[in-house]
Amino acid sequence: MRFVKESLIYPLPEDQDIAEIEASFRIQLPIAYKEFLKHYNGCTVIDSTPLTIIFFRYC
């Protein structure tokens, strides 16, 4: 993934910061998203791996 370095939001959150957000919203964020926040804390993505769309067929 490439991103605009100037778009990172500092300071980067730590585990405690993320835990406080989860508690305040009463949610559990996925581990991968927590790691993303700790490294990038939101940013402008230039390109990334395309998502695969899965269509479910209900019978």
Buried (B, 14 or more C-beta within 10 A) or exposed (E): EEBEEEEBEEEEBEEEBBEEEEEEEEEEBEEEEBEBBBEBBEBEEEEEEEEEEEEEEEE
